Structures are given as C-alpha cells and as structure tokens.
C-alpha cells in the first residue's frame, strides 16, 4: 500500500514546506471525507452532490477567487527573517495599492484560516511539529501587524481636524460619564482617564478598539471610555468605567445598555450637533470632566 502522506524533507525552503504541508492537509481531509462518507452510506451521494452544486451555483460570486488578494497574501506569507518593524514596512509595501479596511480584513481572515489549518495539521501524523509551530507563530505576528494597520486606518477614517466630544445624558438630564467618574472611579485612575479623553480630542485614540456592535472604546490598564461616532470628528461619549476580569458579565450588560441608549438617541444628537447652544453646553460638560480630574490633584495635594 502506498504511503498517502508526503514526508517533509530537511533543507527545503519555507515556501516548499508550506506547499507540502498543505498537500498533506488536503490528503488528510480527503481521507476523512471518504471515511465519513462510508459511515453515512445510507445518504444518497447524488443527492448530496446536487445540493452542493446548488449552493455553488447560487453563490458563484462568493466563491470567485480574487487573484490580486491571493498574490498579496502569498507575498505576505513568505516574508521571513525580519524584525517586527521591518516586517511591518514590507507588509505595507506589498499592500500599498490594495490598502483598505476591507482588504486588511480579508487578509486577516485568510491568516485565521491558515492558522486553523496548521493547528489541525499538528494533530496529524507524519508532520513536523516544530515547523508547524513556527508557521503558526509567524502567521500570528503577521495577524497582529494587520490588526495594527486596521486600527490606524479606522482612526484615520473617524478622526477630524478638530475633534468634538458630546455626552450621553440620562433621562433626567445628568451626564452619564460624569456620574460614573464621580461615583464609581477611584481617584488614582483619574490621570489615566484624562489621558484617554485627551487622546480622543487630539486623534491619537490611546488603546483604540472597535467593538463588534459598532461602538468604540479607548482604554488603558483597567479603564475604558466608551463612545459612538455621530459623524467624522464628532463623538458621543457613552460612559467611562473600570473593567476587571471578575466583572465580565457586568461589562457586557453595561455595553448592551449603552448601545441601546445610543441607538435610541443618536438621531436626536445628530440633529443637535450644529446648534451653537448645544455645542456650548457639551463643551461645558467636557470642562466639568476635566475639572473633576484637576480636583483629584487638589485633593491629593491637601493630603500631603
């Protein structure tokens, strides 16, 4: 009986290793498919094939190969022997004519898929575990760098020349973030929150993250400022809070509540942001927030 898997020889290039590993993976998938088909022999093969053809026919565009993306992905995958900074420069150079959040996300998806592929390969026989671990580590570094690129591109798209902050108000007219800072945040974290607010104003967005629900946050150790985008350069501050490992459920609940409030009131704030009186009122809210941070320093000075 012929050996179904290709033995990976020593001394070949990274590209050659990857191709051989992929061939082994495809062969392993083929064998698993044949075994599964034998187990489910009672299901007519023709029926299953027709269903597959129907799916492919209805989603032809979905499965078309973007040759340009494949070429870029291949070039990125085989960048090696570089430190993190040089690797970032090389990746940006490869992406220069194809640079967008959409293309970055598609490349990230392909990296995720290959990481999963190699992780599965690690469970197969006839594979070099050390090589696979090295491939996975290399792909993870490239994935992190794509994350950084995506973050910078996101910031460029949402940041204006002069960023303005507006504040979510409760039903009784209180400023939600100001209440949270006053009631729930220990004084020692005020400097950190001041830095986060400054970073939104100046467009540096410290610890920037886009959440899955379409909201955004800036963050530092244990602290978060949650916001939504009214329009480019104009942000609605939804809350400022602590995030701890043991309060994940509270965090999710808080995010969901603020999201519901944001969706419910966004149109109202959009109508108001050009009104000079409204702009002045929210500027005063911002001054109150920074006065609170300054007050912390006064209190600590008195203690000394």
N, C-alpha and C positions, 0 to 999 in steps of 0.2 A: 504493500500500500504506500502511495506517495505521501510525503510529508506535506500537509496543506499550508503550513506557515513558512515564510522566508526567514532564514536565520540571518540576523543582522551582523554583518562582518565588521571587524575592527578597522579603524583607519580610513573610513569613508567620510565624506563631507556631511555637514549638518543637513543640507538640502536632500542628499541621497538617503540619509537616515529617516528623515521625515516622510519621504515618499514610500519607503519600505514599510515603515510603521503604519502608514495609512492603508497600504495594501493588506497588511496583516489584519488590521481592524475591519476592513471591508470583508475579508475572508471569514473572520470570526462572526460578523453579523450575518453573512450568508449561511454559514453552518447553523447558527442559532435559529435563523428563519426556517431552514429545512426541518430542523428538529421540531420547532413549534408547529409547522405545517403537518408533520406526521402525527403530532399529538391531537390536532384538530381536524383529522382527515374527514370527519363527518360533514364539514363545511365545504360545499362545492367550490372548487378552485376557480371555475369560470365566473361564478357569481362575485367572488371577491375581486377578481381582476376587472370585471366590468365596473364595479364600484370605484376601483382605483382610477380607471380610465376616465370615469365620470368626474371624479374630483379634479384630476389633472386638466380635463377639458374646461371645466367651469372656472378654474383658477390659473389659466395659462399665463397671465401676466405676472402672477405671484411667483411663479417658478422660473421665469426667464432669468438667465444669468447676466449680471452686469459685468461685462468683461473688464471695464475700466476699474471697477471696485476689486475684482479678483486680482488684477495686475498689481494694484496698490497694496492689497492685503499680502500678496506673495512677497513683495519687496520689503514690507514691514516685518514679516515673519522671519526673513533671513538676514535682517540686520543683527550683527553679533559682534562681541568683543569690544563694546563701547561702554563708557561710564554713563550714568543716568542723564547728565546734562547733554553729552554729545548725542546720545540716543534720541533725546527729545528734538534736537536740532535736525537730525537726519529724518525723523518721522515727519516733522513739519515740512521739510523739503520735499519728501515724497508726496505729501498731501496738498502741496501749495496750490494746485489747480483744481482741487476737489475738496476744499476746506469749508465745511458747514456742519452744523449740529447733526443734521440728518445723516451725512456720510460718516461722521465720527461714531454715531450710534450704531450704524450698520456694521462698521468695522469692529466695534466692541462686541456686538452680537456674534460675529464670526469667531472672535477670540474666545468668548464664552463657550461656543460650540466645540472648538478645538481643545480647550481645557477639559471639558467633559469627556471628549473622545480619548484623550491621553490618560485621564483618570480611569476610564474603563479599561484601557489597554494595560494599565498597571495590574489589573486583576487577571489578565490573560497569561497563559504560559508562553514560553518562547519569546519573551520580550526582555529588553534590558531596562530594569527598574531605574537604575541611576540615570540613564539617558532620558527616560520619561519624566523623572522628577526635574531634571534640568530644563526640559522643554516647558513643563508647566510653570516653573519659576520664571523663565524668560517671558512667557506669554502673560503672566500676571503683572510683571513690571511694565510691559507694553500697554496692558489694560489700564494700569494706574496712570500712565502718561496720557492716554487718550481721555481718561477722566479729567485730568488737569486741563487739557485742551478744551474739552467740552465746557468746563466751568468758566474758563476765560472767555469763550465765545458767548456763553449765556450772559455773563456780566456785560460784555460789550453791547449786547442787544438790548439789555434792560436799563442801562445807565445813561443818564442825560448829562448835559454840560453843567447844570446846576440842579442837583437832586433835591427834591422836596419831600418832607415827611408829613403825612396826615395820620390821625389817630382814631382807631375804632372807639366809639363811645357806647356805653351801656344804655339801656332803655331809659334810665333816669338821668342820662347826660354825663356820667362820670367817664373819665379816660381810663380804659381797661388796663393799658400797660402801666400807667402811673399808679393805679391802685395796686397792681401786682408788685411793682417795685417797692412801694411803701409798706405793704403788709406782709409780703412773702419772701423778700430777698434780704439776706444778712448784709450788713454794711460792708464787710470785707470784699464783696463781689461787685460793689458799685463801680470801681475803677474799670473792671472788665466790661461791664455793661456800657459805660461811657465810651470805651474803645469801639464796641460793636456799633453803637449809634453813630459815632464819628465815621466808621467805615462805610455805612450806608450813605451818609451825606457826601463823603468825598469819592465814592465809587470804588473803593478798594474791596469792600464786602468781605471782611475777615471771616474765614471758615464758611464761605458761601456754600449753600446746598439747596437744590431744588427738590422739594418733596413730591411724592408720587401723585398727590392730589392737586398739584398745580400751585401750591403755596411755596414760599421760600423762607429760608432762615439763615441768619449769620450766627456763628457760635464760637465759643471758646470753652475751656475746661468747665464743665457742669452748667454752663449758662447758654441761653438761646434768646434771640429776638426773632419773632415770627412776623412775617409780613406778606402782603399781596401786592400786585402791581396794578395800579389804576391806569396808568399809561407810562410810556418811557420817561424815566426820571422822576416819576411821582408814585410814592409808595404809601400804602396804608398799613401802619404798624398795628398788628392784631394783639400782640401780647409780648411780655418779657418774663422769662421764668427760668427756674432751675430744672435741670434734667439729671436724674440719678438712675443708676442701674436698677434700684429696687422700686422705682416708680414708673415702670414702662407702661402699665395699664393706665395710670393717671395721665401720662404723657399722650397716649393715643386718644383718650377721652377729651383732653384739652384741645388737641389739634382738631378733632372732629367737631367740637363745639365752635371753635373759632372759624373753621371752614364754613359751617352752616351760617354763622353770623355774616361772614364775608360775602357769601353768595346772596344772602338776603338783602344786604345793604350796599353792595358795590355800585349799582346803578344810581343810588342816591348820592354817594360820594363823587361819582363821575360828573353828576350834574352840578356839584358844588365847587369843584376844584378851580374853576375860573373866577369864582366870586371873590372879590378882594377882601370882603369882611370875613369870609370863611377861611381864606388863606391866612389872614392875620390872626384869627382865633387859633388855628392849628400851629402857627408859629409860636404863639404864646404857650401852647401845650408843650412844645419842644423846649422852650425856655424853662418851663416848670420842671421838666425831666432833668435837664442839666443843672438846675438849681438844687435839685434833690441830691445829685451826685456831689456837688460842691459842698452841700450841707454836711455830707458824710465826713469830708475832710475837716470841717469846722468842729464837728463833734469829737473826732479823734484828736484834734489839736487841744481841745479843752481837757481831754482825759490825761494828756501829758502834763 
